[in-house]
Amino acid sequence: MGRNVKSLIFTTDIAIVRNTNADAILAVYPFTPDPAIMQAIHVASDRPVFSGVGGGLTNGKRSADMSLFAESWGSLGVIVNAPTSVETIKLINDVVDIPIILTVVNTEVDFAEKFAAGIDVINVSGGYQTAQIVHTIRERYPQVPIIATGGHSDESIKQTIAAGANAITYNPPTTSSLFAQKMKEYREFGF
């Protein structure tokens, strides 16, 4: 769609969504996907949004329906959880024209099967092993777009990019931690 996405902020916090310099929003959360949450994020965001649609506990037709909602709200892609079945991926692929992004937490995935079902992009979320997982996937699939978590330091981000990630996801500071810093400044200046 003519956009070059290199950084994605991992949040559903509307205040953060409105105040980020990331290229896109990765809107994934640990609850059942909900159309109202998707709508709120899309209305608030002035950046492209990639929406989580389940695939683990929420799966099958529900994930496909959520994918259709995500596409109708303008998501540039849908993200499915690591345990998403081939059947669920096929159901999603039957109803949307936007990329399907598979989250992986290790390399013990039948990638060929997942690609055949409709996966377009890999999202690596492997904790301290992320760079190694990216490296392994990049060796096997040199043309596949890879998004990966950046970790907690500039060094881990650099390692993940060097391993072959096309885009980095990062966690923003919490609203409360940002507010705590602002309040500290206010107190120091006597406001």
Sequence and secondary structure as in RCSB ss.txt:
>XXXX:A:sequence
MGRNVKSLIFTTDIAIVRNTNADAILAVYPFTPDPAIMQAIHVASDRPVFSGVGGGLTNGKRSADMSLFAESWGS
LGVIVNAPTSVETIKLINDVVDIPIILTVVNTEVDFAEKFAAGIDVINVSGGYQTAQIVHTIRERYPQVPIIATG
GHSDESIKQTIAAGANAITYNPPTTSSLFAQKMKEYREFGF
>XXXX:A:secstr
      EEEE   HHHHHT  SSEEEE  SS   HHHHHHHHHH SS EEEE  SSSS HHHHHHHHHHHHHHT 
SEEEE TT  HHHHHHHHHH  S EEEEESSS S HHHHHHHT  EEEE  GGGHHHHHHHHHHH TTS EEEE 
 SSHHHHHHHHHHT SEEEE    HHHHHHHHHHHHHHTT 
